Amino acid sequence: MGRGSVIVVLAVLLVFSCEEGYMTDCRECDPEYPQQADLVIRYRTPEFIPENPRVTLYEGAIEDSLIIRKFYIGEAVSFLTVDAVLYKDYSATLEFIFEGQKYITTGAARPRVRYDETSCDEPCYYVYDNVIDLRLRYN
């Protein structure tokens, strides 16, 4: 590798090594620090409609077996919303049958708060990493 190639590679690494960017949804912003978060559990898409879905929500990792709640879903909705504690780990499983085959999907989240001074009209707090996506992507 020539000297010019090394310089180009280092320049590209410097440009792309910065902290990952994020977009703040100003509709979700709050000028006051939130005391808790809404944990959103997504489990259904129009392409894959699970039969007899059962969501199990855990505190911490699934392996710890600390079950918070089980949801047996009968309505045709795409997600659940649960009150959650900030900076606490949550995980979930979804068990269902699709086209005669049993599936189990897993996911995890840790709701956190970010302070954003510049993206919205006024500085605000934004809850992120509060979605557990259990949707089946491939079958």
PyRosetta script that sets phi, psi and omega in degrees:
from pyrosetta import init, pose_from_sequence

init()
pose = pose_from_sequence("MGRGSVIVVLAVLLVFSCEEGYMTDCRECDPEYPQQADLVIRYRTPEFIPENPRVTLYEGAIEDSLIIRKFYIGEAVSFLTVDAVLYKDYSATLEFIFEGQKYITTGAARPRVRYDETSCDEPCYYVYDNVIDLRLRYN")
pose.set_psi(1, 133.2)
pose.set_omega(1, 179.8)
pose.set_phi(2, -80.0)
pose.set_psi(2, 167.9)
pose.set_omega(2, -178.6)
pose.set_phi(3, -61.0)
pose.set_psi(3, -39.7)
pose.set_omega(3, 179.1)
pose.set_phi(4, -64.2)
pose.set_psi(4, -38.6)
pose.set_omega(4, 179.1)
pose.set_phi(5, -65.9)
pose.set_psi(5, -39.8)
pose.set_omega(5, 178.6)
pose.set_phi(6, -62.8)
pose.set_psi(6, -41.9)
pose.set_omega(6, 180.0)
pose.set_phi(7, -64.7)
pose.set_psi(7, -42.2)
pose.set_omega(7, 178.8)
pose.set_phi(8, -63.6)
pose.set_psi(8, -43.8)
pose.set_omega(8, 179.4)
pose.set_phi(9, -62.3)
pose.set_psi(9, -44.0)
pose.set_omega(9, 178.2)
pose.set_phi(10, -63.9)
pose.set_psi(10, -38.7)
pose.set_omega(10, 178.9)
pose.set_phi(11, -64.8)
pose.set_psi(11, -42.5)
pose.set_omega(11, 178.8)
pose.set_phi(12, -64.6)
pose.set_psi(12, -41.2)
pose.set_omega(12, 177.9)
pose.set_phi(13, -62.4)
pose.set_psi(13, -40.2)
pose.set_omega(13, 178.6)
pose.set_phi(14, -63.6)
pose.set_psi(14, -42.2)
pose.set_omega(14, -178.1)
pose.set_phi(15, -65.8)
pose.set_psi(15, -41.5)
pose.set_omega(15, -175.1)
pose.set_phi(16, -95.2)
pose.set_psi(16, 6.5)
pose.set_omega(16, -179.0)
pose.set_phi(17, -96.7)
pose.set_psi(17, 1.9)
pose.set_omega(17, 179.6)
pose.set_phi(18, -70.6)
pose.set_psi(18, 167.7)
pose.set_omega(18, 179.3)
pose.set_phi(19, -58.6)
pose.set_psi(19, 143.4)
pose.set_omega(19, -178.4)
pose.set_phi(20, -62.7)
pose.set_psi(20, 133.4)
pose.set_omega(20, -178.8)
pose.set_phi(21, -74.5)
pose.set_psi(21, 164.2)
pose.set_omega(21, 178.6)
pose.set_phi(22, -146.9)
pose.set_psi(22, 157.0)
pose.set_omega(22, 178.0)
pose.set_phi(23, -114.2)
pose.set_psi(23, 130.4)
pose.set_omega(23, 179.2)
pose.set_phi(24, -95.6)
pose.set_psi(24, 126.6)
pose.set_omega(24, 174.5)
pose.set_phi(25, -84.3)
pose.set_psi(25, 105.4)
pose.set_omega(25, -174.0)
pose.set_phi(26, -63.8)
pose.set_psi(26, -21.7)
pose.set_omega(26, 176.0)
pose.set_phi(27, -68.6)
pose.set_psi(27, -24.2)
pose.set_omega(27, -179.3)
pose.set_phi(28, -95.9)
pose.set_psi(28, 0.3)
pose.set_omega(28, -177.1)
pose.set_phi(29, -79.0)
pose.set_psi(29, 149.3)
pose.set_omega(29, 179.7)
pose.set_phi(30, -137.9)
pose.set_psi(30, 130.0)
pose.set_omega(30, 179.9)
pose.set_phi(31, -67.4)
pose.set_psi(31, -21.5)
pose.set_omega(31, 177.8)
pose.set_phi(32, -98.7)
pose.set_psi(32, 147.4)
pose.set_omega(32, 178.5)
pose.set_phi(33, -65.9)
pose.set_psi(33, 125.4)
pose.set_omega(33, -177.9)
pose.set_phi(34, -71.8)
pose.set_psi(34, 142.1)
pose.set_omega(34, 179.2)
pose.set_phi(35, -87.8)
pose.set_psi(35, -24.4)
pose.set_omega(35, 176.7)
pose.set_phi(36, -149.9)
pose.set_psi(36, 173.4)
pose.set_omega(36, -177.5)
pose.set_phi(37, -128.5)
pose.set_psi(37, 161.9)
pose.set_omega(37, 170.3)
pose.set_phi(38, -95.5)
pose.set_psi(38, 123.3)
pose.set_omega(38, 175.7)
pose.set_phi(39, -92.5)
pose.set_psi(39, 121.6)
pose.set_omega(39, -178.0)
pose.set_phi(40, -102.6)
pose.set_psi(40, 126.7)
pose.set_omega(40, 179.1)
pose.set_phi(41, -113.9)
pose.set_psi(41, 110.6)
pose.set_omega(41, 179.1)
pose.set_phi(42, -94.1)
pose.set_psi(42, 133.7)
pose.set_omega(42, -176.7)
pose.set_phi(43, -140.5)
pose.set_psi(43, -0.4)
pose.set_omega(43, -174.4)
pose.set_phi(44, -141.5)
pose.set_psi(44, 141.6)
pose.set_omega(44, 171.8)
pose.set_phi(45, -125.0)
pose.set_psi(45, 162.7)
pose.set_omega(45, 178.1)
pose.set_phi(46, -62.3)
pose.set_psi(46, -29.2)
pose.set_omega(46, -178.5)
pose.set_phi(47, -76.5)
pose.set_psi(47, -35.0)
pose.set_omega(47, -176.6)
pose.set_phi(48, -121.6)
pose.set_psi(48, 100.9)
pose.set_omega(48, 178.5)
pose.set_phi(49, -102.3)
pose.set_psi(49, 107.7)
pose.set_omega(49, -176.0)
pose.set_phi(50, -72.2)
pose.set_psi(50, 146.0)
pose.set_omega(50, 174.8)
pose.set_phi(51, -95.9)
pose.set_psi(51, 136.2)
pose.set_omega(51, 178.8)
pose.set_phi(52, 50.4)
pose.set_psi(52, 53.6)
pose.set_omega(52, -178.1)
pose.set_phi(53, -71.1)
pose.set_psi(53, 139.9)
pose.set_omega(53, 176.1)
pose.set_phi(54, -132.5)
pose.set_psi(54, 118.4)
pose.set_omega(54, 178.5)
pose.set_phi(55, -101.9)
pose.set_psi(55, 130.4)
pose.set_omega(55, 174.3)
pose.set_phi(56, -115.0)
pose.set_psi(56, 121.8)
pose.set_omega(56, -179.7)
pose.set_phi(57, -100.7)
pose.set_psi(57, 131.4)
pose.set_omega(57, -177.9)
pose.set_phi(58, -117.1)
pose.set_psi(58, 150.0)
pose.set_omega(58, 168.9)
pose.set_phi(59, -89.4)
pose.set_psi(59, 124.7)
pose.set_omega(59, -177.6)
pose.set_phi(60, 77.7)
pose.set_psi(60, -151.8)
pose.set_omega(60, -178.4)
pose.set_phi(61, -76.7)
pose.set_psi(61, 153.4)
pose.set_omega(61, 178.9)
pose.set_phi(62, -59.8)
pose.set_psi(62, -37.0)
pose.set_omega(62, -177.8)
pose.set_phi(63, -62.0)
pose.set_psi(63, -23.3)
pose.set_omega(63, 179.8)
pose.set_phi(64, -74.7)
pose.set_psi(64, -16.8)
pose.set_omega(64, 177.0)
pose.set_phi(65, 57.7)
pose.set_psi(65, 34.2)
pose.set_omega(65, 176.7)
pose.set_phi(66, -95.7)
pose.set_psi(66, 84.4)
pose.set_omega(66, -175.9)
pose.set_phi(67, -75.1)
pose.set_psi(67, 126.2)
pose.set_omega(67, 176.4)
pose.set_phi(68, -87.5)
pose.set_psi(68, -46.7)
pose.set_omega(68, -176.1)
pose.set_phi(69, -165.5)
pose.set_psi(69, 152.1)
pose.set_omega(69, 173.2)
pose.set_phi(70, -115.3)
pose.set_psi(70, 137.6)
pose.set_omega(70, 179.6)
pose.set_phi(71, -117.4)
pose.set_psi(71, 121.6)
pose.set_omega(71, 172.3)
pose.set_phi(72, -102.2)
pose.set_psi(72, 111.8)
pose.set_omega(72, -167.7)
pose.set_phi(73, -98.1)
pose.set_psi(73, 124.0)
pose.set_omega(73, 178.9)
pose.set_phi(74, -112.1)
pose.set_psi(74, -19.6)
pose.set_omega(74, -178.3)
pose.set_phi(75, -86.2)
pose.set_psi(75, 159.6)
pose.set_omega(75, 179.1)
pose.set_phi(76, -91.5)
pose.set_psi(76, 62.8)
pose.set_omega(76, 175.7)
pose.set_phi(77, -109.0)
pose.set_psi(77, 164.2)
pose.set_omega(77, -175.2)
pose.set_phi(78, -100.3)
pose.set_psi(78, -13.1)
pose.set_omega(78, -175.8)
pose.set_phi(79, -153.8)
pose.set_psi(79, 164.1)
pose.set_omega(79, 173.3)
pose.set_phi(80, -118.9)
pose.set_psi(80, 152.2)
pose.set_omega(80, 174.2)
pose.set_phi(81, -125.1)
pose.set_psi(81, 130.0)
pose.set_omega(81, -177.0)
pose.set_phi(82, -130.7)
pose.set_psi(82, 141.2)
pose.set_omega(82, 173.7)
pose.set_phi(83, -66.5)
pose.set_psi(83, 136.8)
pose.set_omega(83, -177.3)
pose.set_phi(84, -135.2)
pose.set_psi(84, 156.6)
pose.set_omega(84, 176.4)
pose.set_phi(85, -91.0)
pose.set_psi(85, 136.0)
pose.set_omega(85, 178.4)
pose.set_phi(86, -64.4)
pose.set_psi(86, 145.4)
pose.set_omega(86, 177.0)
pose.set_phi(87, 60.6)
pose.set_psi(87, 29.9)
pose.set_omega(87, 176.0)
pose.set_phi(88, -117.8)
pose.set_psi(88, 138.2)
pose.set_omega(88, -179.1)
pose.set_phi(89, -80.0)
pose.set_psi(89, 135.8)
pose.set_omega(89, 176.1)
pose.set_phi(90, -130.2)
pose.set_psi(90, 147.6)
pose.set_omega(90, 172.6)
pose.set_phi(91, -140.0)
pose.set_psi(91, 163.4)
pose.set_omega(91, -176.5)
pose.set_phi(92, -151.8)
pose.set_psi(92, 155.7)
pose.set_omega(92, 172.3)
pose.set_phi(93, -125.6)
pose.set_psi(93, 152.3)
pose.set_omega(93, 174.4)
pose.set_phi(94, -126.8)
pose.set_psi(94, 121.1)
pose.set_omega(94, 176.7)
pose.set_phi(95, -111.3)
pose.set_psi(95, 131.4)
pose.set_omega(95, -179.5)
pose.set_phi(96, -161.3)
pose.set_psi(96, 171.0)
pose.set_omega(96, 176.9)
pose.set_phi(97, -116.2)
pose.set_psi(97, 133.7)
pose.set_omega(97, 177.7)
pose.set_phi(98, -135.8)
pose.set_psi(98, 119.7)
pose.set_omega(98, -178.3)
pose.set_phi(99, 51.9)
pose.set_psi(99, 44.0)
pose.set_omega(99, 176.4)
pose.set_phi(100, 79.0)
pose.set_psi(100, -0.9)
pose.set_omega(100, -178.8)
pose.set_phi(101, -109.5)
pose.set_psi(101, 135.5)
pose.set_omega(101, 178.3)
pose.set_phi(102, -86.0)
pose.set_psi(102, 134.2)
pose.set_omega(102, 179.6)
pose.set_phi(103, -125.9)
pose.set_psi(103, 151.1)
pose.set_omega(103, 170.8)
pose.set_phi(104, -134.8)
pose.set_psi(104, 121.6)
pose.set_omega(104, 176.5)
pose.set_phi(105, -113.8)
pose.set_psi(105, 155.7)
pose.set_omega(105, -179.1)
pose.set_phi(106, -132.7)
pose.set_psi(106, 159.5)
pose.set_omega(106, 176.3)
pose.set_phi(107, -165.9)
pose.set_psi(107, 168.7)
pose.set_omega(107, -178.6)
pose.set_phi(108, -150.7)
pose.set_psi(108, 159.2)
pose.set_omega(108, 177.4)
pose.set_phi(109, -156.7)
pose.set_psi(109, 158.8)
pose.set_omega(109, 175.0)
pose.set_phi(110, -139.5)
pose.set_psi(110, 95.3)
pose.set_omega(110, -177.5)
pose.set_phi(111, -58.2)
pose.set_psi(111, 131.9)
pose.set_omega(111, -179.4)
pose.set_phi(112, -134.9)
pose.set_psi(112, 168.6)
pose.set_omega(112, -179.4)
pose.set_phi(113, -121.0)
pose.set_psi(113, 138.1)
pose.set_omega(113, 176.3)
pose.set_phi(114, -123.6)
pose.set_psi(114, 141.0)
pose.set_omega(114, 176.2)
pose.set_phi(115, -99.1)
pose.set_psi(115, 127.3)
pose.set_omega(115, -178.1)
pose.set_phi(116, -122.4)
pose.set_psi(116, 120.0)
pose.set_omega(116, -177.5)
pose.set_phi(117, -94.7)
pose.set_psi(117, -22.3)
pose.set_omega(117, -167.1)
pose.set_phi(118, -116.2)
pose.set_psi(118, -23.6)
pose.set_omega(118, -171.4)
pose.set_phi(119, -73.3)
pose.set_psi(119, -34.2)
pose.set_omega(119, -176.4)
pose.set_phi(120, -106.3)
pose.set_psi(120, -179.7)
pose.set_omega(120, -178.2)
pose.set_phi(121, -61.5)
pose.set_psi(121, -34.7)
pose.set_omega(121, 177.8)
pose.set_phi(122, -138.3)
pose.set_psi(122, 157.8)
pose.set_omega(122, 179.7)
pose.set_phi(123, -59.6)
pose.set_psi(123, 144.7)
pose.set_omega(123, -177.4)
pose.set_phi(124, -158.1)
pose.set_psi(124, 169.5)
pose.set_omega(124, 177.4)
pose.set_phi(125, -102.3)
pose.set_psi(125, 142.1)
pose.set_omega(125, -174.7)
pose.set_phi(126, -132.6)
pose.set_psi(126, 125.1)
pose.set_omega(126, 177.6)
pose.set_phi(127, -86.1)
pose.set_psi(127, 131.2)
pose.set_omega(127, 178.5)
pose.set_phi(128, -137.8)
pose.set_psi(128, 172.9)
pose.set_omega(128, -176.7)
pose.set_phi(129, 56.2)
pose.set_psi(129, 42.0)
pose.set_omega(129, -178.4)
pose.set_phi(130, -117.6)
pose.set_psi(130, 24.6)
pose.set_omega(130, -179.8)
pose.set_phi(131, -122.0)
pose.set_psi(131, 127.1)
pose.set_omega(131, 172.0)
pose.set_phi(132, -105.4)
pose.set_psi(132, 117.1)
pose.set_omega(132, -177.3)
pose.set_phi(133, -101.2)
pose.set_psi(133, 107.8)
pose.set_omega(133, -178.9)
pose.set_phi(134, -105.1)
pose.set_psi(134, 10.1)
pose.set_omega(134, -176.2)
pose.set_phi(135, -66.5)
pose.set_psi(135, 144.6)
pose.set_omega(135, 175.9)
pose.set_phi(136, -79.0)
pose.set_psi(136, 123.8)
pose.set_omega(136, -178.5)
pose.set_phi(137, -98.8)
pose.set_psi(137, -33.1)
pose.set_omega(137, -178.4)
pose.set_phi(138, -132.1)
pose.set_psi(138, 149.3)
pose.set_omega(138, 174.8)
pose.set_phi(139, -133.7)
pose.dump_pdb("model.pdb")
